[in-house]
């Protein structure tokens, strides 16, 4: 993805998020230079990979396959495994109309996916077999806003604004905006995007960036290179 396109997506996303009354934290608007100047005091942001995240999954077709994310808080995997401490995470995301987030599951993370506003959110679901691979036929048990439901493998759950589903490790899922763009909330156990995303098809988690201009804001995938 070109950096200029990423900058434009950030500006568009910021307006879309604000239109629903959701306010991002102050560090969202720091420039790369701001982050460099404050590097000694922002270990918690860097280590938890809080901030902007825009991906085309390495395919170069963001409008067809992609996702906008902003991580507002994130705990520590070691504390999660120990059973105490900051064991949670929160994201705000935007899934555009018919923009696919490809089929994947998580190893550790349990997540609530919440339609925060806009169009319907479509989620296609499968269950895992004992080896963790996608099982086409197995039923998919989930909880939607406290109500237990069971779907057939490959069924599509449509979430209206305000509705949510809890997905546990092993629940395969892909999603997109149905009929329009959707603001999505994610409340979960600790998020580890480096190792905890298992995709059904070979695919990358992060975009390859072509630096055709200066970044408006750094992405979480920029931190290692820009702030080392």
C-alpha positions in Angstrom: 0.0 0.0 0.0 1.2 3.5 -0.7 1.8 5.7 2.4 -0.4 8.4 0.8 -3.3 6.0 0.6 -2.8 5.0 4.2 -2.8 8.7 5.2 -6.1 9.2 3.4 -7.6 6.1 5.0 -6.6 7.4 8.5 -8.3 10.8 7.8 -11.5 9.1 6.4 -11.6 6.7 9.3 -11.2 9.4 11.9 -14.2 11.2 10.6 -16.3 8.0 10.4 -15.4 7.1 14.0 -16.2 10.6 15.3 -19.6 10.6 13.5 -20.7 8.0 16.0 -19.5 9.9 19.0 -16.5 7.7 19.6 -13.4 9.7 20.6 -9.9 8.3 20.1 -7.2 8.8 22.8 -4.8 11.8 22.5 -1.8 9.8 21.3 -3.8 8.9 18.1 -3.0 12.4 16.8 0.7 12.5 17.6 3.0 12.9 14.6 5.9 10.6 14.1 8.2 13.4 15.4 6.0 13.7 18.5 6.4 10.0 19.2 10.2 10.2 18.7 10.5 13.1 21.1 8.4 11.2 23.7 10.0 7.8 23.1 11.3 7.4 26.7 7.8 7.7 28.2 5.7 5.7 25.7 7.0 2.1 26.3 3.4 1.0 27.2 2.1 2.2 23.8 4.9 0.6 21.9 5.1 -2.7 23.7 1.3 -3.2 23.6 1.2 -2.0 20.0 -1.5 0.5 20.6 -2.5 2.8 17.7 -3.3 2.8 14.0 -3.4 -0.4 12.0 -4.4 -0.6 8.4 -4.0 -3.8 6.4 -4.6 -5.2 3.0 -3.2 -8.6 4.2 -0.3 -8.2 1.8 -2.6 -8.6 -1.3 -2.6 -4.9 -2.5 -6.4 -4.9 -2.8 -7.6 -2.9 0.2 -11.0 -2.1 -1.1 -11.8 -5.8 -1.7 -9.7 -7.4 1.2 -8.7 -5.2 4.1 -9.5 -3.7 7.5 -9.0 -0.6 9.5 -8.2 -1.0 13.2 -7.2 1.2 16.1 -6.0 -0.6 19.3 -6.9 1.6 22.3 -5.7 -0.8 25.1 -4.0 -4.1 25.3 -2.6 -6.3 28.1 0.2 -8.8 28.4 0.1 -12.4 27.3 2.3 -13.5 30.2 -0.3 -12.0 32.7 -3.1 -13.6 30.7 -1.4 -17.0 31.0 -0.7 -16.4 34.7 -4.4 -15.6 35.3 -4.1 -12.1 36.7 -3.3 -8.5 35.7 -4.2 -6.7 32.5 -5.7 -9.6 30.6 -7.9 -7.6 28.2 -7.8 -5.6 25.0 -10.0 -3.2 23.1 -10.1 -2.1 19.4 -12.3 0.0 17.2 -12.4 -1.1 13.6 -14.1 -0.2 10.3 -15.2 -2.9 7.8 -16.2 -1.3 4.5 -19.1 -2.4 2.3 -18.2 -5.9 0.9 -14.6 -5.5 2.1 -13.5 -9.0 3.3 -11.5 -9.7 6.4 -10.4 -13.2 5.4 -11.2 -16.4 7.2 -9.1 -16.9 10.4 -9.1 -18.1 14.0 -7.2 -17.3 17.1 -5.2 -19.6 19.4 -5.6 -17.7 22.6 -7.9 -14.8 22.1 -11.6 -14.8 23.0 -13.3 -11.7 21.5 -16.6 -9.9 21.5 -17.3 -8.5 18.1 -19.8 -5.6 18.4 -21.6 -3.6 15.7 -21.2 -0.1 17.0 -23.0 1.6 14.1 -23.6 1.9 10.4 -24.7 -1.0 8.2 -25.1 -4.6 9.2 -22.0 -6.6 10.0 -21.8 -10.0 8.2 -19.8 -12.8 9.9 -19.3 -16.2 8.2 -18.4 -18.8 10.7 -17.0 -22.3 11.0 -15.7 -24.5 13.8 -12.3 -26.2 14.1 -11.7 -29.9 13.9 -9.5 -31.6 16.6 -6.3 -30.5 14.7 -7.4 -26.9 14.6 -8.3 -27.0 10.9 -11.5 -25.6 9.5 -14.3 -28.1 9.7 -16.9 -27.5 6.9 -19.6 -29.6 8.6 -19.3 -29.1 12.3 -22.0 -26.9 14.1 -20.8 -23.6 15.4 -21.9 -22.7 19.0 -21.6 -19.0 19.9 -23.2 -16.6 22.3 -24.9 -13.5 20.9 -25.5 -10.8 23.6 -25.9 -13.4 26.3 -28.1 -15.8 24.2 -26.6 -19.2 23.2 -27.0 -19.9 19.5 -25.8 -22.7 17.2 -25.1 -22.2 13.5 -24.3 -24.5 10.7 -20.8 -24.4 9.3 -20.6 -21.7 6.7 -23.7 -19.8 8.0 -23.6 -16.0 7.9 -24.6 -14.1 11.1 -25.9 -10.6 10.4 -25.4 -8.2 13.3 -27.5 -5.1 13.5 -26.1 -2.0 15.2 -25.8 -2.7 19.0 -25.6 -6.5 18.5 -22.6 -8.6 19.2 -21.2 -12.1 19.2 -18.6 -13.8 21.4 -16.0 -15.8 19.4 -13.7 -18.2 21.2 -10.4 -19.7 20.2 -11.1 -22.2 17.4 -14.1 -20.3 16.0 -13.1 -19.6 12.3 -14.6 -16.4 11.0 -14.5 -13.9 8.2 -16.5 -10.7 8.0 -17.5 -7.6 6.0 -19.9 -4.7 5.9 -23.3 -5.8 4.5 -24.9 -3.0 2.5 -22.6 -0.3 3.8 -19.6 0.6 6.1 -19.7 -0.6 9.7 -18.0 0.7 12.9 -17.0 -2.4 14.9 -15.9 -2.7 18.5 -13.8 -5.5 19.7 -13.4 -6.3 23.4 -11.2 -9.3 24.0 -8.6 -11.1 26.0 -5.0 -9.9 25.3 -4.4 -9.3 21.6 -1.2 -10.6 19.9 -1.4 -9.9 16.2 2.1 -11.2 15.6 1.4 -14.8 16.5 -2.3 -15.4 17.3 -3.9 -15.0 13.9 -4.2 -18.3 12.0 -5.5 -17.7 8.4 -7.3 -20.4 6.4 -5.4 -19.4 3.3 -1.7 -18.4 3.3 -1.8 -14.6 3.8 0.0 -11.8 5.6 -1.4 -9.9 8.6 0.2 -6.6 7.7 0.5 -4.4 4.6 3.7 -3.9 2.7 4.2 -0.1 2.5 5.5 2.0 -0.3 6.9 5.2 1.1 5.7 7.7 -1.5 5.2 10.5 1.2 5.7 11.2 4.9 3.4 9.3 7.3 0.6 11.4 8.9 0.7 9.0 11.9 2.7 5.9 12.5 1.0 2.5 12.2 1.7 -0.2 14.9 3.7 -2.0 12.2 6.0 1.1 11.9 7.1 1.2 15.5 10.0 -1.2 15.2 11.6 0.6 12.3 10.7 4.2 13.2 11.1 4.1 17.0 13.8 1.5 17.7 
